[in-house]
Amino acid sequence: MATLELRGITKRFPGVLANDSVDLKVSSGEILGLLGENGAGKTTLMNILYGLYSADEGEILIDDVPQSFAGPGDAIAAGIGMVHQHFMLVPVFTVTENVVLGVEPVGPGGVINIKEAKREVREISQRYGLEVDPDAIIEDIPVGIQQRVEIIKVLFRNAEFLIFDEPTAVLTPQEIEEFFGILNGLREAGKAIIFITHKLKEVIEVSDDIAVLRRGAMVGGADPATTTEADLANLMVGRPVELVVAKEDSEPGAQVLTVSDLVVLDDRDQVAVNSISFDVKAGEIVGVAGVQGNGQTELVEALTGLRGVAAGTVTIGGKDVTHATPRQIHESSVAHVPEDRQRSGLVMSFSITENMVLDGYYHEPYSSGIKMDWDSARSKAEELVEQYDVRTPGTEVAANTLSGGNQQKVIVAREFGRDVQLVVASQPTRGIDVGSIEYIHERIVEERDQGAALLIVSTELDEVMALSDRILVMFDGKVVAEYRGGAVTAEEIGLAMAGAAT
């Protein structure tokens, strides 16, 4: 039985103690769930284990033998593989080309033996239940299949210890269930697995043991067979967390968003949103449920000016914004939380201060004529960082130095930090911890109670059901069902998501 152990791992960055004498152990045939808030030190710890960082103190042992990793190559050679939250794939390469990149099998004359590579990819995928087409182009396959390619990559390199960093953050409910089946198969094959997440229900469902980090230190463990979500949330955050969204019945007012016969094309000029109509009223949360890829992304982009409208109309506050620019829609008191924080929500090389004023830098108090008032910008950023508990050593560090969840909190803080009449939020709590989810949900309800209209698009069915006063289900570009919040079951919505309501 192979064993991987971390002893007394400590890592410091300027102004931050990221890991504080952390001990961790996982063995073959075991799934260890690693929980922690955003900024708790989970990813830093795993980057040390994978050779991306060096620990200031402590040691890594495999089968009781101390290891020294100068880089990921050393960790891979020792049998450690990591599947990152943001996939490390070349979009225009095939599955096979991505899997063997850097370790290509070669034949006579040093020519890459692509036939042998395909055979090995196919053999690994079949052995572990990771069915993929070796010839498929990465950009043409769903996110769930791309994740399988990442897993095949580490197995191709003979990994015995597998690290999964937030593996379900971008998966649909159906893909998550398929992934859990894959995890169980890997465990049965004798792999040792570290499963990093902040989804409490998931870690209880799949883990054999659970370890909890808080502010860089190991604060305890739990037995999945006896622990509860509330117990784990308390360990993670250090206080009781309200896991149920508390809200009164809505009192909808006038229509704020009106969508009529809307048609939107995707990047290939195919119909993605197929003649849909709906409205969102002031003081109301409308949730959109659906399997990813059924037009939700194109709908949100059309509503926020990021994608052209092929037909139909969109009005906000009685004003026709069908062909308005993103800035014009923003100036109509619309907040937008995009589904991809790194591509659409932030400029990753910009500081937190700069990102906090991205959508208002040209207005007072940040701007007077052509001169920026950086003192005002920093003051606002510091206020929002504290209010939204963004874990950072300061507001002048770049967004790309933050964990994914803290990046998400920067966006939510910026968009909710002003008066708005409409909020369009796509995956508002993707990749963030229970304490931050609790806070953001409270703010969403608070915005509703103050009279804003909110359209929430989420692949988290629990989130849609907990927040929504009305629920729309999208399938194949159409709204195929509508329910009152609190008057529908997950099973009913799930059937509609699969097209049963059409």
N, C-alpha and C positions, 0 to 999 in steps of 0.2 A: 504493500500500500504506500503510495507516494504522499508526502506531506510537504506543504508550503507554510512557512511560519515567518511572521514579522515580529521582532522583539525590540521594544523601546524606540520605535521610529520617531524622530523629531525633525521637523523641517521649519526653518524660519525664512520669512521674506521681510523686506523693510517694513516695519510697523505691524507685522502680522506673525503670530505663532500659528502656522497652518496645521502642524501635527505636533502633539505634545505627548511623547513617550507612549506611542500606541503599540499594543500587542494584538496580534491577529493570527489565527491558525485555521487551515482548511486541508482536508484530506481527500483522497480518491473516493469517488462515489458519493460525494457530499455537495450540497448547495448551501453556501453561506450567504445569507442576506445581509447586506451592509446598508444601514439606514443612517440618515443624517439630514439636517437642514441644508439649504444652500449656503455654501461657505463653511460647512462643518469640517471640511478637510478630506472628504471621501476621494475626490478626483486627484488631489495632490498625493494622497497615500498610494493610489493605484499608479500614478505616474512615476513614483519612486520605485514601485515594484516592477514596472515595465521598463525602467532604465532611462526614462525621459528626464527625471530629476535625480540628484544625489541627496541622500539623507545627511543631515548635519550630525545626527547621532543614531545609534541603533544598528541592527543588522537584519539581513534577509537570509533565511536558511531553507534549503531543499533537502529533505531527508536528513536533517540535523547537520548538514554541511553548509558552512557560511558561503555566501555568494557575493560577487562584486560585479556590478553591471556598469560598464562605461557608456552604454547606449542600448536602445531597443534590440539591436542585433544580438547582444549578449543575453538579454532576457529571452528572446525567441530561441536561441540555441540551448538555453536551459529548460525549455519546454513551457514557457509562459506565452500566452496569446491574449490579445486585448481587442474587443469589439467596441469601438468608440461610439459615443452618442451621435456624433456627426460623422457619417460614413466616410471612409478614406478610399473612395473609388474613382476611377477615371470614367466620366460619363460616356465618352465615345468609344471606349474599349468594350470588347465582349466580356462575358462572364469569365471565360477561360483566361483571357489576357490579363484581367484584373487579379485572378487567383494566383497565377504563376509569376506575376511581375516581380522581378528581382531575383527569382530562384528558378528561372525557366529551364526545363529539361532540354538538353541539347544532344544532337546526333553528330555524325561525322562532319568534320570541318567547322564545328561550332555553330551549326545551323539549328535554330530552335525547332524542336520536335513537337509541333502543335498537335499532331495526332495523339501522341503519348500524353500530352498535357490534358487534352479533352478526355482521354480515357480515365486519367487519375481523378479529374474533377467529377466525372460521372460516377466513378466507383465510390468516392467519398460521399457524394450527395445521396446515393442510394443506401450506403451503409448506415448513415445517421438520420435518414428520413428528411433530407434537405433537397427535395426535388427541384432542380433548376435546369434550364436549357443552356448547355455550355456555349452555344453560339449566339445567345441573346445579347443585344446591346444594352448596357446598364441603364442608359437614359430612357429606354423603352419599357422597362419592367417596373412593377409596383414597388413601393418602399419595403414591404414585407419580404419580397423576394430579394431585394438588394441586401437586406440584413442577412439572409441566408448565404449570400455570396461572401459577406464579411466573415461569417462563421466558417465557411469552407476554406477561406484564406488561412485562418489560424490552424485549422485541422491539417491542411496541406503541409504546414510547417511543423507537424508532429507535436502540437501543443498538448500537454497533459493538464495544465492549469489554465483555465479560461476566465477572463475578467470581462463582465458585461457592464458597461457604464450607461445607466438609464436606457436599457434596451427597448422599453415599450413606449418611450416618449413620443415617437412618431408613428406608432402602429394603430390601426383600427381595432375595435373590439374583436373582430374575427381573426385578425392577424395575431393579436395577443394570445388568443387561445391556441393558435397553431404554434406560436413561439414557445408556450409552456410545454406543449407536447415535445418539441425539439429539446428543450432543457432537460426534461425527464429522460429522454433517450440518451442524451450525453451523459447524464448521471449514471444511468444503467450501464453505459459503456465504460464506466470507471473514471471519467473525467472529474477533476476537482474544479468547482465553479464558485466564483465570487459574483454575486448578483447585486449591483448597486442600484438603489431606487429610493424614491420617497413615497411610493404608492403602497400604503399599508396593507390593503387587501391582497395585493399581489405577493408581497413578501411573506405573508402568512400562508398563502396558498401553495407556494412552490419551495420554500426553504426548509432545510433540515435544522438549521440553527440561525439565530439572528443576532447581529452585533450592532450597537448604536453609538455613533460619534456625535458629540456636541461641542462646538467651538474648539475643534481640533483634538479633543481628548475622548478616549473610550469611556463612556459613562455606564455601560451595562450591556447585558445580553438578554435574550428571551427565548423561550421554547415556543415554536409556532403552534404546537398542539394545545397550549394552555393560555397563551397571551391573547389580548384583544387589541383592536385598532386604537382604542382610547389609551391603553397602557403604553403602546409604542409611541403614540403622539406625545404623551406626557414626557417620555424619556427623551425624545428628539428635541423638544422645544423647551423643556424644563418647567412647564406649567400645563394645567389642563387646557385642552383645545376643543372647541366646539366643532364637531364633525358634521353636524346637521345645519343647513342654512336656515337661519331664523328670519322669517319675514311674514308680514301681515298680508292679507288679500290685497291685490292691486286695485286701484281706482283709476282706470284709464281715462284720459282726457281727449283732446283733439288729436287727429292724425298728424304725425310728424313726418314719417317716411311713408310714401306711397309708391309702390312698384306696379306698373301696369303692362301686361303682355311683353315682358322683358325677354329679349333674345340676345345672348352673348356667345361669341365664338371663342374657341380655344386657340392655342398657338399654331394649330394645323388647319385653322379655318373650318373646323367642325363645330356643330352646335353643341355647346356645353350647358347653356341655360336655355331651356326650351319653352318660351312663351309663358312665363310665370307671373302671377299677380298676388300681391299681399300688401298689408300695411302694418305699421307699428305705431302705436299711440303713445302720447305723453304718459308717463307714469306706468309703463308696461315693459316687461321683459319678454321678448319673443326669442325662443331658442330654435336653432336649426340643427336637426339631427340627420345623420346619413353616413354611409360608408364613404371614406375619402375617395375623391375622384368622380363624384356624381354631380359636379357643377358648383359646389360650395365655394371653392377658391375663385372661380371666375365670377361668381355672383358678388362676392365681397370686393373684388378688384373693380368691378363695374360700378358698384355703389360708391366707391371712394375715388373714382376718377383714374384709376391705374390701368384700366382696360376699356377699350371702346365698346359702345353699345350698338348692336346691329339693328335692333328694332325695339319698339316699346318706349316707355317713358319712366323717369325717376324724378320724383319731387320730394324736396325736404323743406319742411315748414312752409308749404305752399309755393315754393320756388322751383322752377324746372331746372334740374341740374343734370339732365340726361347726358349732355356732352361737355360738362364742366371739367376743368382741370383739377388735379388733386389740391392745389392751393385754394382754388375757388370753393371747393367743397369744405376744406378745412376752415376757411373763413366763414362758412355757413354754420359755424359752431358744431362741427362734427369731430368726434374723437375716433381714432382708428388704431386698433391693436392688431397688427398683421400676424399671419400664422407663422411666418419664418422670421424670427427676430434678427438673425444675422444678415440676411439678404435684404430685408425690407424695413426693419425697424430701427436699425442702428448703423452708424458709420463706425466700424469696429476699431479703426485706428484713432478715432477722436476720443477726447476725454469724456468723462461722465458729465461734466459741466456743459461741454459743447453738445452732447447728445440730448441733454435735458432741454435745451433751447432750440433744437433743430427746427421746430415748426413755428417758432415765434421770435427768432433772433432779429428780425427786421422791424419789430414793434417796440415801443416803449414798454417797460423801462430798460430793455436790453440794448436798444438802438436809438440814437438820436442823429438823424441825417446819415452820414457814412461812418460814424464812429460807434464801435461797440462799447457798452458799459459792462465790462467783465466783472466788476464788483457785484453788480446786480445779478448777473447770470450765476456767479458762484454762490451768492447768498440764496438764490432760489434753489439751486442744485443741492446745497447742503440741507436746506429745509426738507426737500423731497426725499433725499437719501435717508434722513432720520425718520421721516414719517412712514416710509415704506420699508424700512429696515433693510436697506441695500448694504450688504456686507462688503466694505471696501476700506482701504486705509486712507482714502481721501477722494475728493471729487476731481482731482487733476490726473488720476490714473486713466489709462485707456480702457475702453469698453472690452477690448479683447483680453484683458487680464482678469476679468470677472468670470465666475462660474456661469453656466447657462441660465440657471434660475435667477441669479442676480441681474443678468442682462435683461431678462424678462421683466423684472421688477422696475428697472430703469424706464422701460417703455410704458408700462402701466402707470407709473408715477407721472411721467411727462403728459400722457394723454388724459389722465383723470385730474391732473393738477390745474385745470381751468374750467370755467363755466361752459357747459355744452348742452345742446338740445337733443343730440343724437349720438349714441355710442355704437360703433360697429366693431365688435371684438371677435377675432378668430383665434381659437385656442388660447383664451386669456390666461390660463394657469398651466399651460404646457411646460413640463420640466421644472416645476417649483414645489417647495415643500409644504407640508400640511399647515404650518403656522402662517405662511404667506398666502396660501390658498384661502384660509379662513379670513384673512384680512381683505383680500381682493374681492371675495364673495360679499363681504360686508359692504365694501365700497360700491359694488355693482348694485346691491339692494338700496343703498343710501342714494345713489344717483337716481334710481327709479322713484324713490319716495320724495325726492326733491323735484320731480317732474320731468326728468329726462326720459327719452325713449331709447330702449336698448335692444340691439339685435346681436345675439350671442351665438356664434357658430362653434361647435365643439364636437370632437369625436369621442369625448368622454360622456357616455350616455348618462351616468350618474349625475354629472354636472348639469347637463341639459335639464334633466328631470327635477333637480333640486332648485334651480334658479328660475325656471321659466314659468310665466303666467300663461303663455300659449306656446305650443310646440309645433313646428312645421317639420315634416320629414321629406327630404329630397332623395329622389331616385332617378337615375338616367336623365338628369337635367330638369326634372319636373318636381313640383310640390305634389306629392301623392297622398298626403294625409295631414290633417290638422287636429290637434287635441288640446283640451284645456289642461294646464298644469295641475297635477294632483289627481287627475281623473283618468289616468291611463297607466298601464303596467309596462315594465321594461320589455316583456314578451310581445306586447302589441306593437310597440315602437320598433322592436327588432324585426318583426315580420314585415312591417312597412318599409324598413330600411333595405330589406332583401327584395322588395318589389311586390310583395304579396297583396298590397293594397291597391295596385294598379288595375 
